[in-house]
Amino acid sequence: MSPRKELGIAGALLIAVVASVLFIVVYFTAPDRLYEGLAIAIAAAALSLALAGWAFWILPFEHVVDAIETYPSPPGERAAEQTLAVADLRKIARPRFLVAMLVGALGSFAAALIVPIRSLGPAPDDQLFHTRWRPGKRLVREDGTPVHVDGLNVDSSVAIFPDGAIDDAQSQATLIRLPPDIGGTAAGYVAYSRLCTHAGCPVALYRAAARELLCPCHQSVFDVVNEGAVLSGPADHALPRLPIEVGPDGILRARGDFPEPVGPGFWERG
């Protein structure tokens, strides 16, 4: 390959490196879509030109036909072929500085493509799968007052939150006091997520006579005495039940988080 073509490829790779670095610098120091777009476009064009030159000027244009003859070949013929192969390899060997520049151009261009990922927003954490309920968390009303075991009348309900997280919508739940003859409760209390499993509306209506929770948005109905099972409506799975207990001070506390993600199941459940 002529030195002129070699310099052409090297120049294109250098432009790709400079443009990629320029894109990263502009992205972090003075974000501007115009300059960012120009820089990444120039980097991509220069890299494409360099690769095209590499393909047309460095890689040999050969059509090799390897006729199969009688094997094994004579020792003298094998030695001659090996010598010829080594000579060919030396002929097509790439200059090291071009290889180094190609690696640098590809690396800088890849970095320029990866850096904008940070603009997608904060990394997702487990807040979609867990709420603020933890073992020992006191159940508090919207005004922050804790719920005592004698704080509700039978067949009444109240919205509750984890102590210290009354602004966390994901954690809100409905606490219901059932008659003492109904088993499977914590001193007569049960608590269910307040987010409807259909569309996330607040399941705020408790029909004491039927022991049902009703979502006012789309009329999904959940069975309070049967683990929040769906009785009717568009919701397709039960309301998650919050495990609770009565603390030694008579204050109701959580025994842990909901056993499954709360709210609609269109993507929390995959």
N, C-alpha and C positions, 0 to 999 in steps of 0.2 A: 504494500500500500504506500502511496506517495505521502511524503511529509505534509503536503498541503491538505490532503483529505484527513490525515490524522489530526492536524490542527483544527480542521473544521469540526470534527467530532468533539474534540476537547473543548473547543469554544462553546459548542451547544450545551455540553454538560456543565460547563462553568456558569453559563447563563441560567440553567435550570437550578443550580445550587443557589446562586445569588437571589433569584426570584423567589424561591421557596423560603429562604431566610428572611427576605424582605416581607413576605406575606406574614410570617410569624411575628416579626417585629411590629408591623402595622396592627396586627390583631391584638397584641397585648398593650401597645402604647397609645395608639390613636385609631381605634376601630373605625373604618370607613369602607363601606361595601364596594365603592368604586375602585379604590386602590387595592383592596384585597382581591377583588375579582380580576383586575389587570395582572396582579402579581401571580396568582395561581394559573391564569391562562397562559402567561408567558412561560412559566415553569413547565407547564404541560406541553406547550408547543415545542420548546427547546428540547425537552426530554424525548419527545416523539421524533424530532429531526435527528437527534443523536442516535437513537435506536435504529432509525431507518438507514443512516449512514453506516452504522455498525453492520447491519444486515447485508447491505449492498457492497460495501467496500472491504469489509474484513472477512466475512465468511466466504469461503471459496465457492465458485459456481462450477460444480463438477457433477458429472453423471458417471458414476462408477459401476461397471459391470464386472462382477466377480465370477468368472466362469468356473464351474466345478469340474475339475479334472480328476485324474487318478490320484488317490491318496494312499499313503503319505507322499508329499512332495519330496523330491531329492533334497538332501541337506544343503547343497549349494544354492538351490532355488529358494529355500526357506530363509537362508541368511541374506540373500539379495533382497527379498521382500521386506524383511525386517529393517534392513538399512534404508530402504526406500520409505518405509512408514515413518521412521524416526526423522528422516529429512523432511517429509511432508509436515509432520507435527511442528518442527521448528519453523517451517515456512508460514504456518497459519497461527503461530503463537502470538497472543495479543501483547502489546506493550503494557508493562505493569502500570505505568502512570495512567493509561486510559482505563484500565480495570479499576484502579483506585478512584478515579473520577466518576466512573459509572456507579460504583458503590455509594460514593458520597452523594451523587445526584438522586439516586433512588431513595437513600435514607432521608435526605432533607425533604424530598417531595412527599414521602410517606408521613413525615412529621407534620408537614403543612396540612395534610389531609386529616390527621388524627387530632391535632390541636383544637379545631372547632367543636369537637365533641363536648367540650366543657360548656358550650353555649346551650346544650340541650337541657340544662337545669341541674339542680342538685341530684346527687345519686339517690336512687330509691333505697329506702331502708325497710324495716319490717313493720312500719306503722300501718300498712295495709293488711297485715296478717295478725297484728296484736293490738290491744288497746292499752290503756294506762292502768288497768286493774292488775294488782299484784297481791300475793298472799298477805293478809293482815290489813289491807287498805280498808279504812272505814267507809261505810256508805253514807253519803251526805246529800242533803236536798240542794235545790238550786241556790238557796241562800247560804249554803255552806254548813248548815247545822247537821250534826250527825243524827242518824236514825236509831232511836232506842228500841229495844224489843217491844216496849209498850207504846211506841209512838204512833201506831196506826190502828184504826179500828178494823175489825174483821170485814172482809169484802170491800176494802178500800185500797187505793193504789197511790203511788207517788213516783215522780221522776227522781232518779238518783244518779250520782256521779261518784267517781273515786275522790277521796279526800285530797284536795290540792289540785284538782283537774276539772273544776266545774265548767270550764270553757271547752272541754274536749268532746266534740259531737260524737266521735267514734265510740266513746266509752259510755255514753248515756244509756240508762236501762230503766225499766219499769219494775218497781218493787210492789208486790201484791201480798196482802195478808189474807190467807185462806182460813176457813173454819178448822178448828183443831182436829176434827175427825178425818181430815184428808192427810194421808201419809206422804212420805217422800219430801218433806219440807224442812226448813230450818226454823223450828219453833213456830210453824205456821206460815213462814215467809218463803216466797219464791221470787226470783228476779230474772227477767228476760231482756235481751237487747231491745232497745227502743227503735232500732233501724229495721224497717221492713225488708225482708229478703227479696222482695220483688223489685222495688225502685228506690229504696232507701228513705221513704217518707217516715215520719215519726209515728210509731204504733202507739198512739196516745189514748185510745179509748178502751176502757175496761168495762165489760158488761158482766157485772157481778152475778146476776141471776143464772147466766149460762157458763160462767167461768171462761170467758173468751176475751181475747184482745183483738181489737179491730183497727185496721189501717184505714184512715178516712180518705186516702187518695184513690185507691182502687178496690177498696172493700175486701181485702184479704182478711181472713179470720183465722186466728190461731188458738189452739186448745191449751189453756193454762195448766190444767191438771194432767196433761199428757205430753210433757216435754216440749210444749210450744208447737205441736204438730199442726200442719195446715188443715183447716176444716173446709175452707172454700176460698175462692178468689184466684188471682193470677200467680201468687207466690208459689214457688215450686219446692221450697224446703222450709224446715221448721225454724223458728226463732231460736238463736243460740241462748242457752240458759247459763246464767252466771252462778258459779258455785259460791254459796255464802254460808255463814255460821254466826252464832251469837258469841261475842267476846265475853271475857270474864267481867267486864264492866257493864254488860248488858247492851253494848253497842253492836249493831250488826256490822260484820266485816266480810270481805271477800276471802275466799280460800284459794283464789287464783284468777287467771284470766278466763275469758270465754274459751271453751274447748275448740272453737272453730272461728274463722273470720266472720265478722258481723256484716250486715248489709247485703246488698244484691250479690248474687253469685256469678255474675257474668264473666268476671275475670279473676276475682279473688280465689275461686276454686279451680281456675284454669279451665 
